[in-house]
Amino acid sequence: MYSTRRDKFGDSRPDLLMFPPCKTCKVEILPKNQEALRIYMITRQQYIMGFNGPIDINHMAVWEMIDRLKVKDPIKVFERITHCARVIISEQMKEGKDE
């Protein structure tokens, strides 16, 4: 999702390809991810919750926004949003176990 990560570190640091190195870094979003990011930011509070926290993003909410915004490639955007949500949930679960 971040354009400069691979350019700067190549494949030698796969841990840095998805996330910026710090929480205060401003990253450049690739143009192909702009629509997915916009919809994710709108629907990011729409998680399906389990006993231990979020399980997945609500697909109905995501599809509703994809339809309302008349996205050109809805399947690709949906895949990017759900991938992003899974990565974020996974990271949250790791942080919860560390505490």
Residue pairs with C-beta under 8 A, 6 or more apart in sequence:
1 18
1 29
1 30
1 33
1 37
1 80
1 84
2 17
2 18
2 19
2 20
2 27
2 28
2 29
2 30
3 27
3 28
3 29
3 30
4 27
4 28
5 16
5 17
5 18
5 20
5 27
6 17
9 16
9 17
11 17
18 87
19 91
20 27
29 37
33 80
35 69
35 71
35 72
35 77
36 77
36 80
36 81
36 84
37 84
38 69
39 62
39 65
39 66
39 69
39 71
39 77
39 81
40 57
40 81
40 84
40 85
42 65
43 57
43 58
43 61
43 62
43 65
43 81
44 57
44 85
46 57
46 58
46 61
46 62
47 54
47 55
47 56
47 57
47 58
47 85
47 89
48 54
48 55
48 56
48 57
48 58
49 55
52 93
52 96
53 89
53 92
53 93
53 96
54 89
54 92
55 89
56 82
56 85
56 86
56 89
57 81
57 82
57 85
59 78
59 82
62 78
62 81
62 82
63 74
63 78
66 74
66 77
66 78
67 74
71 77
